[in-house]
Amino acid sequence: MEGDPSWSPDGKKLVYVGTENAEYSISIIGVGGSESPEVVWKGGRVAHASFSRDAIFFSEFSGGHPNVASLSLSNRQRTILHGGAEPLLSPDGHWMLYTFSSGHPFGPDVYLAPYPGQGERIQVSRSGGAQGAWSRDGKQIFFKRASSLLVL
């Protein structure tokens, strides 16, 4: 079963998560349909794959709690970045949008963190939020809270 598709920055490829016999994979395929999918990672439970110019970001659940991970497109090295899920890099490549559950009763919230590198994360939602998305120009953030769509 395949899901969680995301476009490459140039619009020529899709990355998606697949599962077969309890093994998860992340694959890339050209949108022309003439090539076979390339499996770039196999392992434990993953979700929410998204592209950048040089990496794939995804939610990884190997430790029981979700972590934001990256997979280098050049050497296929996987790196755990921090706790959280649903990672999405900003169009300019400088900010990571993701969800993180701090244990309050509203569920996860949406956060921003500088990428790459260090810096404090910024809490975007205050009473729950998920499925963050960027506007094309990177000037607005969209996310869901319950049955509402919110824009910042």
C-alpha positions in Angstrom: 0.0 0.0 0.0 1.3 3.5 -0.9 0.5 6.9 0.5 1.8 10.3 1.7 3.0 11.5 -1.8 5.0 14.7 -2.0 6.3 16.6 -5.1 10.0 17.2 -5.6 11.0 20.9 -5.7 11.4 20.8 -9.5 8.0 19.1 -9.9 9.5 16.1 -11.8 9.3 13.4 -9.2 7.2 12.1 -6.3 8.3 10.6 -3.1 5.9 8.3 -1.2 5.7 5.9 1.7 4.9 2.2 1.0 4.3 -0.8 3.2 4.4 -4.5 2.4 4.4 -7.4 4.9 4.9 -5.0 7.8 8.0 -3.4 6.3 7.9 0.2 5.4 9.7 1.9 2.5 10.3 5.3 1.0 10.3 5.4 -2.8 10.9 8.0 -5.6 9.3 7.9 -9.0 9.4 10.2 -12.0 6.0 11.7 -12.9 6.3 10.6 -16.6 5.4 7.1 -15.6 8.1 5.5 -17.8 10.5 4.5 -15.0 10.1 2.1 -12.1 10.0 3.5 -8.6 13.4 3.6 -6.8 13.2 2.4 -3.2 15.6 4.7 -1.3 14.9 3.4 2.3 13.4 0.3 4.0 12.8 -0.3 7.7 10.4 0.4 10.5 7.3 2.4 10.5 7.5 5.8 8.7 5.0 8.3 7.3 4.8 11.8 5.9 7.7 11.8 3.4 8.6 15.2 1.8 11.3 16.4 -0.5 13.9 19.1 -0.4 16.7 19.7 -3.0 19.1 17.3 -1.2 17.1 15.2 1.3 13.9 13.5 2.1 12.2 14.3 5.4 9.9 11.9 7.1 8.3 10.9 10.4 10.0 7.8 11.9 8.4 5.8 14.7 11.1 3.3 15.7 11.3 4.4 19.3 7.6 4.4 20.0 7.4 8.2 19.8 7.6 10.0 16.4 10.8 11.7 15.3 11.6 13.9 12.4 14.3 12.2 10.3 16.1 13.1 7.1 17.5 10.9 4.4 20.4 12.3 2.3 19.7 11.9 -1.4 23.5 11.7 -2.1 24.6 9.0 0.3 21.3 7.6 1.7 22.3 8.4 5.3 19.4 8.6 7.7 19.6 11.2 10.5 17.2 11.8 13.4 16.7 15.5 13.7 14.4 15.9 16.7 11.1 14.7 18.1 8.0 15.4 16.0 6.1 14.3 13.0 4.7 15.6 9.6 7.9 17.5 8.6 7.8 19.9 5.7 10.7 22.2 4.7 9.9 25.8 3.7 10.2 26.8 0.0 13.4 28.7 0.8 14.9 25.7 2.7 15.5 27.6 5.9 12.6 26.5 8.2 11.2 23.1 9.1 7.4 23.0 9.9 6.4 20.0 11.9 4.0 18.7 14.6 5.0 17.8 18.2 3.0 16.6 21.1 4.0 18.2 24.4 1.5 16.3 26.4 -1.3 18.9 26.8 -4.9 17.8 26.4 -5.4 19.3 22.9 -3.0 16.9 21.2 0.0 17.9 19.0 0.8 21.5 18.0 2.5 22.9 15.0 6.1 24.2 15.3 8.8 25.9 13.3 12.5 25.2 13.7 15.4 26.7 11.8 16.9 24.4 9.2 19.7 23.4 9.0 21.3 24.1 12.2 20.5 25.0 15.7 18.0 27.5 17.1 14.9 27.6 19.2 11.7 26.2 17.8 8.7 28.5 17.6 5.2 27.2 18.6 2.8 28.1 15.8 -0.5 26.7 17.2 -1.6 26.9 20.8 -4.6 24.7 21.2 -3.7 21.8 18.9 -2.8 21.6 15.3 -1.6 19.2 12.6 -0.9 18.7 8.9 1.0 22.0 8.4 1.6 23.3 4.9 3.5 26.2 3.3 2.1 28.6 0.8 4.1 28.5 -2.5 6.0 31.7 -1.6 6.7 30.6 2.0 5.0 33.6 3.5 2.0 31.8 5.0 1.5 28.6 7.0 -1.7 26.6 6.9 -2.7 23.9 9.4 -5.7 22.0 10.7 -7.2 22.2 14.1 -10.2 19.9 14.6 -12.4 20.5 11.6 -10.9 24.0 10.8 -8.2 25.2 8.5 -6.1 28.0 10.0 -3.7 30.4 8.2 -0.9 32.4 9.7 
